[in-house]
Amino acid sequence: MKKFRILLGYLTLIFIAVSMLYPFFAMLNLSFVDNSDIFIQSGKLIHTNLTFNNYKSVFQDIPLSRYFLNSLIVATITTIGQVLFAALAGYAFARLDFKFRNGLFLIILITMLIPPQVNIIPLFFIMRELHLIDTYQALILPALFGGFGIFLMRQYFLGLPKDLEESAKIDGCNIFQTFFKIALPLALPTVATLAIFTFVTTWNSFMWPLIVTNSENMRTLPVGLAIFKGSFREITLWGDLLACSVICTIPVIIVFLVGKKYFISDILQGGVKE
């Protein structure tokens, strides 16, 4: 009976994995199929007559490389900035004793309850007054600070053994040395989680880049892909759209594969052992 339950569990996991991977596999295969043959071969598992024409045409028809570069710059800087600010703020709320600490943290938690759409108009007016519309600053600055990241890092640092920090103080480390040399390296699994979440969210962001960018040179991939799709009138070039979709997913997959190893690492590796 136990073996049957184990087998059933594996079969369930395999079914879930296949159901999630097959759409991506189909998108990848169909992106190499000519537009005129997509609906003819859409039901096939393995497609024939593969071609790179879809990828060539999207780079010729739209400035896809520029869209890709914009998204990469915005997502990378936003991820680094948010992880750094969230880690510093989370450590301060977890370890430092200052006035109104609990009240300020409560305000940060309240901001997590506000729908992002509510902040769009005020943020747009702020960016306009600062003359930052259609710039990288407008795409990056509003996303550098987030309540979720601060909450996540604070919860980790609260569980960090205080013996480590006390030992660092005895060795002559100040608060910043303790943070960067002791606390932050031990928080790599949490940092990796926050970094992946932030990168994916920023990379897929559509509404805010659509509002604060006017020129073609500042568009990100989601915005550029949506405008490209909207340019079709009589015939939709599904092969070109699938090729763009594949290109959009590559950085997300790479970031996840790079950060995945930290998920299974010991959070307190190198810490105090009994």
Kinemage of the C-alpha trace (Angstrom):
@kinemage 1
@onewidth
@group {chain A} dominant
@subgroup {mainchain}
@vectorlist {calphas} color= white
{ca met a 1} P 0.000 0.000 0.000
{ca lys a 2} L 2.872 2.381 0.833
{ca lys a 3} L 4.565 1.682 -2.525
{ca phe a 4} L 1.279 2.352 -4.314
{ca arg a 5} L 0.941 5.747 -2.609
{ca ile a 6} L 4.532 6.626 -3.536
{ca leu a 7} L 3.916 5.565 -7.145
{ca leu a 8} L 0.689 7.566 -7.244
{ca gly a 9} L 2.528 10.610 -5.904
{ca tyr a 10} L 5.212 10.336 -8.585
{ca leu a 11} L 2.618 9.900 -11.324
{ca thr a 12} L 0.778 12.981 -10.078
{ca leu a 13} L 3.975 15.038 -10.078
{ca ile a 14} L 4.862 13.820 -13.577
{ca phe a 15} L 1.387 14.735 -14.842
{ca ile a 16} L 1.632 18.229 -13.332
{ca ala a 17} L 5.136 18.724 -14.751
{ca val a 18} L 4.088 17.614 -18.252
{ca ser a 19} L 0.958 19.793 -18.194
{ca met a 20} L 3.077 22.827 -17.300
{ca leu a 21} L 6.016 22.137 -19.635
{ca tyr a 22} L 4.068 21.111 -22.737
{ca pro a 23} L 2.729 24.621 -23.547
{ca phe a 24} L 6.280 26.006 -23.402
{ca phe a 25} L 7.578 23.099 -25.503
{ca ala a 26} L 4.800 23.692 -28.061
{ca met a 27} L 5.573 27.435 -28.142
{ca leu a 28} L 9.273 26.711 -28.695
{ca asn a 29} L 8.565 24.253 -31.517
{ca leu a 30} L 5.979 26.393 -33.276
{ca ser a 31} L 8.306 29.400 -33.179
{ca phe a 32} L 10.455 27.565 -35.744
{ca val a 33} L 7.499 26.802 -38.039
{ca asp a 34} L 6.624 29.030 -40.975
{ca asn a 35} L 3.557 31.236 -40.455
{ca ser a 36} L 1.666 29.507 -43.261
{ca asp a 37} L 2.156 26.063 -41.670
{ca ile a 38} L 1.503 26.818 -37.999
{ca phe a 39} L -2.153 25.776 -37.916
{ca ile a 40} L -1.426 22.773 -40.117
{ca gln a 41} L 1.230 21.464 -37.700
{ca ser a 42} L -0.209 22.786 -34.444
{ca gly a 43} L -1.539 19.360 -33.447
{ca lys a 44} L 1.753 17.561 -33.997
{ca leu a 45} L 4.126 16.781 -31.152
{ca ile a 46} L 7.232 16.973 -33.344
{ca his a 47} L 7.134 19.540 -36.123
{ca thr a 48} L 8.879 19.306 -39.479
{ca asn a 49} L 10.232 21.909 -41.903
{ca leu a 50} L 11.728 24.022 -39.131
{ca thr a 51} L 13.073 27.454 -40.039
{ca phe a 52} L 14.645 30.524 -38.419
{ca asn a 53} L 12.643 32.924 -40.602
{ca asn a 54} L 10.377 33.964 -37.716
{ca tyr a 55} L 13.342 35.054 -35.594
{ca lys a 56} L 14.948 36.851 -38.521
{ca ser a 57} L 11.757 38.751 -39.378
{ca val a 58} L 11.051 39.991 -35.833
{ca phe a 59} L 14.544 41.464 -35.566
{ca gln a 60} L 14.036 43.113 -38.956
{ca asp a 61} L 10.467 44.368 -38.454
{ca ile a 62} L 10.790 45.774 -34.919
{ca pro a 63} L 13.718 46.970 -32.740
{ca leu a 64} L 13.522 43.812 -30.633
{ca ser a 65} L 17.139 44.050 -29.495
{ca arg a 66} L 16.426 47.530 -28.110
{ca tyr a 67} L 13.322 46.295 -26.292
{ca phe a 68} L 15.338 43.398 -24.870
{ca leu a 69} L 18.160 45.691 -23.713
{ca asn a 70} L 15.705 48.095 -22.041
{ca ser a 71} L 13.991 45.272 -20.164
{ca leu a 72} L 17.327 43.783 -19.124
{ca ile a 73} L 18.655 47.121 -17.817
{ca val a 74} L 15.469 47.945 -15.920
{ca ala a 75} L 14.998 44.468 -14.440
{ca thr a 76} L 18.658 44.082 -13.414
{ca ile a 77} L 19.027 47.484 -11.732
{ca thr a 78} L 15.621 47.175 -10.060
{ca thr a 79} L 16.451 43.726 -8.714
{ca ile a 80} L 19.844 44.774 -7.317
{ca gly a 81} L 18.431 47.953 -5.804
{ca gln a 82} L 15.388 46.364 -4.224
{ca val a 83} L 17.373 43.478 -2.747
{ca leu a 84} L 19.913 45.891 -1.247
{ca phe a 85} L 17.351 48.318 0.180
{ca ala a 86} L 15.082 45.529 1.438
{ca ala a 87} L 17.996 43.757 3.143
{ca leu a 88} L 19.191 46.966 4.840
{ca ala a 89} L 15.690 47.946 5.962
{ca gly a 90} L 14.828 44.407 7.044
{ca tyr a 91} L 17.984 44.151 9.124
{ca ala a 92} L 17.296 47.536 10.727
{ca phe a 93} L 13.738 46.554 11.673
{ca ala a 94} L 14.905 43.181 13.002
{ca arg a 95} L 18.021 44.171 14.939
{ca leu a 96} L 18.142 47.921 15.615
{ca asp a 97} L 16.161 49.562 18.377
{ca phe a 98} L 14.958 53.008 17.292
{ca lys a 99} L 11.964 55.231 17.908
{ca phe a 100} L 8.680 54.389 16.152
{ca arg a 101} L 10.172 51.171 14.781
{ca asn a 102} L 6.966 49.137 15.097
{ca gly a 103} L 4.828 51.982 13.776
{ca leu a 104} L 6.984 52.437 10.686
{ca phe a 105} L 6.964 48.719 10.012
{ca leu a 106} L 3.173 48.687 10.328
{ca ile a 107} L 2.947 51.438 7.700
{ca ile a 108} L 5.140 49.348 5.387
{ca leu a 109} L 2.831 46.370 5.891
{ca ile a 110} L -0.192 48.541 5.094
{ca thr a 111} L 1.366 49.536 1.755
{ca met a 112} L 1.255 45.853 0.784
{ca leu a 113} L -2.534 45.962 1.037
{ca ile a 114} L -2.867 48.816 -1.476
{ca pro a 115} L -3.438 47.648 -5.086
{ca pro a 116} L -0.591 48.789 -7.368
{ca gln a 117} L -3.110 50.346 -9.763
{ca val a 118} L -4.024 52.915 -7.103
{ca asn a 119} L -0.461 54.300 -7.095
{ca ile a 120} L -0.124 54.687 -10.853
{ca ile a 121} L -1.644 58.171 -11.161
{ca pro a 122} L 0.261 59.734 -8.193
{ca leu a 123} L 3.514 58.160 -9.374
{ca phe a 124} L 2.946 59.434 -12.887
{ca phe a 125} L 2.453 63.012 -11.634
{ca ile a 126} L 5.613 62.724 -9.515
{ca met a 127} L 7.630 61.489 -12.485
{ca arg a 128} L 6.202 64.287 -14.634
{ca glu a 129} L 7.085 66.979 -12.092
{ca leu a 130} L 10.608 65.584 -11.895
{ca his a 131} L 10.822 65.587 -15.720
{ca leu a 132} L 11.572 61.862 -15.770
{ca ile a 133} L 8.902 60.702 -18.215
{ca asp a 134} L 10.319 58.440 -20.934
{ca thr a 135} L 13.546 57.768 -19.028
{ca tyr a 136} L 15.134 54.797 -17.283
{ca gln a 137} L 14.712 56.605 -13.955
{ca ala a 138} L 10.926 56.578 -14.316
{ca leu a 139} L 10.987 52.836 -15.002
{ca ile a 140} L 13.347 51.994 -12.142
{ca leu a 141} L 12.836 54.373 -9.194
{ca pro a 142} L 9.236 53.435 -8.224
{ca ala a 143} L 10.156 49.740 -8.121
{ca leu a 144} L 13.255 50.053 -5.929
{ca phe a 145} L 11.280 49.957 -2.694
{ca gly a 146} L 8.730 47.310 -1.795
{ca gly a 147} L 7.009 46.265 1.407
{ca phe a 148} L 7.133 42.575 0.536
{ca gly a 149} L 10.924 42.549 0.289
{ca ile a 150} L 11.371 44.379 3.599
{ca phe a 151} L 8.931 42.019 5.302
{ca leu a 152} L 10.652 38.948 3.849
{ca met a 153} L 14.154 40.043 4.880
{ca arg a 154} L 13.033 41.154 8.342
{ca gln a 155} L 11.481 37.753 9.024
{ca tyr a 156} L 14.728 36.052 8.104
{ca phe a 157} L 16.941 38.308 10.206
{ca leu a 158} L 14.646 37.830 13.215
{ca gly a 159} L 15.525 34.127 13.137
{ca leu a 160} L 19.250 34.713 12.785
{ca pro a 161} L 21.160 33.632 15.945
{ca lys a 162} L 22.312 36.660 17.902
{ca asp a 163} L 25.464 34.792 18.925
{ca leu a 164} L 26.865 35.454 15.459
{ca glu a 165} L 26.457 39.210 15.794
{ca glu a 166} L 27.811 39.252 19.324
{ca ser a 167} L 30.887 37.353 18.147
{ca ala a 168} L 31.343 39.865 15.329
{ca lys a 169} L 31.154 42.772 17.795
{ca ile a 170} L 33.767 41.131 19.984
{ca asp a 171} L 36.015 40.891 16.915
{ca gly a 172} L 35.620 44.638 16.369
{ca cys a 173} L 32.989 44.737 13.593
{ca asn a 174} L 30.652 47.708 13.433
{ca ile a 175} L 26.994 47.448 12.398
{ca phe a 176} L 27.688 47.677 8.661
{ca gln a 177} L 30.541 45.152 8.794
{ca thr a 178} L 28.323 42.773 10.734
{ca phe a 179} L 25.578 43.170 8.148
{ca phe a 180} L 27.711 42.756 5.020
{ca lys a 181} L 30.112 40.118 6.351
{ca ile a 182} L 27.839 38.026 8.600
{ca ala a 183} L 24.115 38.606 8.152
{ca leu a 184} L 23.855 39.143 4.394
{ca pro a 185} L 25.961 36.109 3.309
{ca leu a 186} L 23.852 33.873 5.562
{ca ala a 187} L 20.691 35.298 3.986
{ca leu a 188} L 21.600 34.198 0.442
{ca pro a 189} L 18.623 31.778 0.117
{ca thr a 190} L 16.202 34.559 1.060
{ca val a 191} L 18.061 37.073 -1.099
{ca ala a 192} L 17.865 34.680 -4.058
{ca thr a 193} L 14.133 34.228 -3.521
{ca leu a 194} L 13.537 37.974 -3.421
{ca ala a 195} L 15.817 38.560 -6.416
{ca ile a 196} L 14.028 36.001 -8.581
{ca phe a 197} L 10.605 37.313 -7.567
{ca thr a 198} L 11.632 40.923 -8.261
{ca phe a 199} L 13.317 40.162 -11.575
{ca val a 200} L 10.365 38.165 -12.920
{ca thr a 201} L 7.843 40.782 -11.771
{ca thr a 202} L 9.832 43.655 -13.288
{ca trp a 203} L 10.580 41.776 -16.495
{ca asn a 204} L 6.880 41.047 -17.041
{ca ser a 205} L 5.687 44.512 -15.996
{ca phe a 206} L 3.420 46.040 -18.617
{ca met a 207} L 1.146 48.773 -17.265
{ca trp a 208} L 3.769 51.099 -15.743
{ca pro a 209} L 6.221 50.995 -18.697
{ca leu a 210} L 3.294 51.574 -21.040
{ca ile a 211} L 2.312 54.741 -19.168
{ca val a 212} L 5.716 56.363 -18.596
{ca thr a 213} L 7.347 55.622 -21.962
{ca asn a 214} L 6.537 57.501 -25.155
{ca ser a 215} L 9.364 56.777 -27.577
{ca glu a 216} L 10.176 53.503 -29.257
{ca asn a 217} L 13.710 53.562 -27.841
{ca met a 218} L 12.428 53.333 -24.252
{ca arg a 219} L 9.873 50.554 -24.669
{ca thr a 220} L 10.360 47.324 -22.780
{ca leu a 221} L 9.697 43.863 -24.186
{ca pro a 222} L 6.096 43.406 -22.931
{ca val a 223} L 5.091 46.836 -24.265
{ca gly a 224} L 6.910 46.355 -27.559
{ca leu a 225} L 5.386 42.904 -28.030
{ca ala a 226} L 1.865 44.221 -27.331
{ca ile a 227} L 2.297 47.093 -29.806
{ca phe a 228} L 3.742 44.673 -32.365
{ca lys a 229} L 0.698 42.412 -32.000
{ca gly a 230} L -1.620 45.415 -32.281
{ca ser a 231} L 0.003 46.412 -35.571
{ca phe a 232} L -1.484 43.367 -37.318
{ca arg a 233} L -4.593 44.117 -39.322
{ca glu a 234} L -5.768 41.333 -41.609
{ca ile a 235} L -3.245 38.580 -40.888
{ca thr a 236} L -1.688 37.773 -37.507
{ca leu a 237} L 1.876 36.505 -37.785
{ca trp a 238} L 1.691 33.919 -35.023
{ca gly a 239} L 5.155 32.579 -35.788
{ca asp a 240} L 6.709 35.992 -35.189
{ca leu a 241} L 4.755 36.412 -31.965
{ca leu a 242} L 5.834 32.981 -30.736
{ca ala a 243} L 9.454 33.805 -31.552
{ca cys a 244} L 9.157 37.016 -29.500
{ca ser a 245} L 7.589 35.053 -26.639
{ca val a 246} L 10.474 32.570 -26.610
{ca ile a 247} L 12.997 35.412 -26.504
{ca cys a 248} L 11.062 36.981 -23.613
{ca thr a 249} L 11.272 33.820 -21.508
{ca ile a 250} L 15.020 33.185 -21.888
{ca pro a 251} L 16.288 35.662 -19.206
{ca val a 252} L 13.642 34.513 -16.705
{ca ile a 253} L 14.695 30.885 -17.116
{ca ile a 254} L 18.377 31.782 -16.753
{ca val a 255} L 17.767 33.797 -13.580
{ca phe a 256} L 15.739 30.971 -12.064
{ca leu a 257} L 18.383 28.342 -12.881
{ca val a 258} L 21.142 30.518 -11.393
{ca gly a 259} L 19.235 31.187 -8.152
{ca lys a 260} L 17.712 27.715 -7.786
{ca lys a 261} L 20.725 26.219 -6.027
{ca tyr a 262} L 20.318 28.615 -3.094
{ca phe a 263} L 16.846 27.241 -2.382
{ca ile a 264} L 18.262 23.954 -1.158
{ca ser a 265} L 21.304 25.338 0.620
{ca asp a 266} L 21.449 25.463 4.408
{ca ile a 267} L 20.355 28.896 5.634
{ca leu a 268} L 22.722 28.741 8.570
{ca gln a 269} L 25.619 27.137 6.719
{ca gly a 270} L 28.811 28.124 8.471
{ca gly a 271} L 26.894 29.350 11.498
{ca val a 272} L 26.936 28.179 15.110
{ca lys a 273} L 27.006 24.406 15.448
{ca glu a 274} L 26.028 22.549 18.560
